[in-house]
Amino acid sequence: MGCLTYGFSQVGKSGQTLKTPSDAAALLITAFPGLTTEQRTQILEQTATDSGYPLDLTAVGGASWERINLAAAMAAKVVVNADGSVTVKNFSDATKASVADARAITVGGVSIDGFDPDVSTYVVDWPKNKRIPTVSATPAQSGARVKVTEGSSVLSSTGSRFTTRTIKVTSANGSVTRTYTVGFQPTDRDARPVAAGGNGGDRTSGASDLWGRVGNEAGFAGGAGFWAPATE
């Protein structure tokens, strides 16, 4: 792959799906005469170089000839799956191997509502007299590794101190990392979902569900379930 990138380092985001040039699949007609255009395109996608190198147009939404690895595509050993999709067996997918996003983050066994892999920081209200729950994450791509550690109190809040957990996702090829932070806001109420050990919130007093309460005093924008004060 080094000759295809001319020895340059990546200058853009890695792990982005290739937008294959519309006529690129025709290059594989002689190598794979029995496959469809869509199937040949899948071979090009799975053998392509990663995104982010100079001349790559992926970041601006353009089709990228620069990423086509024609030698690997023509030498690919493929399996046609039951649904008609094609899997390349003798080359690793460089794009997927560079993905370090999480697919989901769970707190106390409950997935963050409205989780967005591009949002890096989440805050949840948690009863003062309850143990901080287990935080975990599911990587977006198989082979990626997840490590959860205690974090410092880096989230500012008026009159309180956050307890945080840091989630580090490392891509399958080890070249890309992504960090997420979950902060716990201490509260006097227990409005956790039942699945997280609560009773679903105090609905009789007219109080809002603290699990999804907007923390205006901390200057954060809120939403359903967890709320995310910071994005990347």
Salt bridges, closest charged atoms under 4 A:
ASP101 OD1 - ARG178 NH1 3.08
ASP125 OD1 - ARG213 NH2 2.93
GLU150 OE2 - ARG165 NH2 3.96
ASP188 OD1 - LYS128 NZ 3.18
ASP190 OD2 - ARG192 NH2 2.82
ASP202 OD2 - ARG189 NH1 3.64
ASP209 OD2 - ARG203 NH2 3.20
GLU217 OE2 - ARG213 NH1 3.67
GLU232 OE1 - ARG178 NE 3.17
